[in-house]
Amino acid sequence: MLRCSRPAGKRQIAAWQQQIKELARKDSDAASSIIAYKAKFAQQCSELKISGMNIRAELLALTLDIPQLCEQISAALSSEELGQILAFYNAFMEFVGAAPALREKVNLAISIFH
C-alpha cells in the first residue's frame, strides 16, 4: 500500500495544476500561431496568384509564364522610349561633368539597346 503524507500530496496536486495551466497557455499560443501562419500562407498564395491546394504543381505551372515574361522584358528594353531615356541621362551626365568612364558606360548601354 502506497502511503503519502498529506502535505506532499497537496504539493504534487498544486504542481500538476500549474502544469495544466502552462499547457493550456501553450495550447492557446499554438492555436493563435496556427491562425497567424494560415493567414500569412493565404496572403503569400494570393501574391503568387495560386490557390495553395497543390503548391508544387501550381508553382511549376507558373514556370510556363517565364518565356512570355522574358519576351516582355526584351520588348521593354529594346523600346525607343528606353533609348530616349538613356540619351537624356547621357546628356545630363555630360552637363554635370560626370566622369568619362561613367559616360562611356551609358553610351555602351545606349548602343546595346538600339
C-alpha positions as CSV (number, residue, x, y, z in Angstrom):
1,M,0.0,0.0,0.0
2,L,1.3,3.4,-1.0
3,R,1.3,6.0,1.7
4,C,1.9,9.7,1.1
5,S,1.9,12.4,3.5
6,R,-0.9,14.9,3.1
7,P,1.3,18.0,2.5
8,A,3.3,16.1,-0.1
9,G,0.1,15.1,-1.9
10,K,-1.1,18.7,-1.9
11,R,2.2,19.9,-3.3
12,Q,2.0,17.3,-6.1
13,I,-1.6,18.4,-6.9
14,A,-0.5,22.0,-7.0
15,A,2.4,21.2,-9.3
16,W,0.0,19.3,-11.6
17,Q,-2.5,22.1,-11.6
18,Q,0.4,24.5,-12.5
19,Q,1.4,22.2,-15.4
20,I,-2.2,22.1,-16.6
21,K,-2.3,26.0,-16.6
22,E,1.0,26.2,-18.5
23,L,-0.1,23.6,-21.1
24,A,-3.4,25.4,-21.6
25,R,-1.4,28.6,-22.2
26,K,0.9,26.8,-24.6
27,D,-2.1,25.3,-26.4
28,S,-3.7,28.8,-26.7
29,D,-0.4,30.2,-28.1
30,A,-0.1,27.4,-30.6
31,A,-3.7,27.9,-31.8
32,S,-3.1,31.7,-32.3
33,S,0.2,30.9,-34.1
34,I,-1.7,28.5,-36.4
35,I,-4.2,31.2,-37.3
36,A,-1.4,33.7,-38.0
37,Y,0.5,31.2,-40.2
38,K,-2.6,30.3,-42.1
39,A,-3.3,34.0,-42.8
40,K,0.3,34.6,-43.9
41,F,0.2,31.5,-46.1
42,A,-3.1,32.7,-47.7
43,Q,-1.6,36.2,-48.3
44,Q,1.6,34.7,-49.9
45,C,-0.5,32.4,-52.1
46,S,-2.6,35.4,-53.2
47,E,0.6,37.3,-54.1
48,L,1.7,34.4,-56.3
49,K,-1.8,34.1,-57.7
50,I,-2.1,30.4,-56.7
51,S,-4.8,28.7,-54.6
52,G,-2.3,26.8,-52.4
53,M,-4.1,23.5,-52.7
54,N,-1.2,21.8,-54.6
55,I,1.7,24.1,-54.2
56,R,4.2,22.1,-56.2
57,A,2.0,21.8,-59.3
58,E,0.9,25.4,-59.1
59,L,4.4,26.7,-58.8
60,L,5.5,24.5,-61.7
61,A,2.7,25.9,-63.8
62,L,4.0,29.4,-63.1
63,T,7.2,28.5,-64.8
64,L,5.3,28.2,-68.1
65,D,4.9,32.0,-67.9
66,I,8.7,32.7,-67.9
67,P,9.2,32.8,-71.7
68,Q,6.4,35.3,-72.1
69,L,7.8,37.4,-69.3
70,C,11.3,37.3,-70.9
71,E,9.7,38.5,-74.2
72,Q,8.0,41.4,-72.4
73,I,11.3,42.4,-70.7
74,S,13.1,42.2,-74.0
75,A,10.5,44.3,-75.7
76,A,10.7,46.9,-72.9
77,L,14.5,47.0,-73.1
78,S,14.5,47.4,-76.9
79,S,11.8,50.1,-76.9
80,E,12.6,53.5,-78.3
81,E,11.5,55.1,-75.1
82,L,14.3,53.5,-73.2
83,G,16.8,54.7,-75.8
84,Q,15.5,58.3,-75.3
85,I,15.8,57.9,-71.5
86,L,19.4,56.7,-71.8
87,A,20.2,59.5,-74.2
88,F,18.7,62.1,-71.9
89,Y,20.6,60.6,-69.0
90,N,23.9,60.7,-71.0
91,A,23.3,64.4,-71.9
92,F,22.6,65.1,-68.2
93,M,25.8,63.3,-67.2
94,E,27.8,65.4,-69.7
95,F,26.1,68.6,-68.4
96,V,27.0,67.9,-64.8
97,G,30.5,66.9,-65.8
98,A,30.4,63.2,-64.8
99,A,33.5,61.1,-65.1
100,P,34.2,60.0,-68.7
101,A,34.2,56.3,-67.7
102,L,30.7,56.6,-66.4
103,R,29.6,58.4,-69.6
104,E,31.2,55.6,-71.6
105,K,29.1,53.0,-69.7
106,V,25.9,55.0,-70.5
107,N,27.0,55.2,-74.2
108,L,27.6,51.5,-74.2
109,A,24.1,50.9,-72.8
110,I,22.6,53.2,-75.5
111,S,24.4,51.3,-78.2
112,I,23.2,47.9,-76.8
113,F,19.6,48.9,-76.7
114,H,19.5,50.4,-80.1
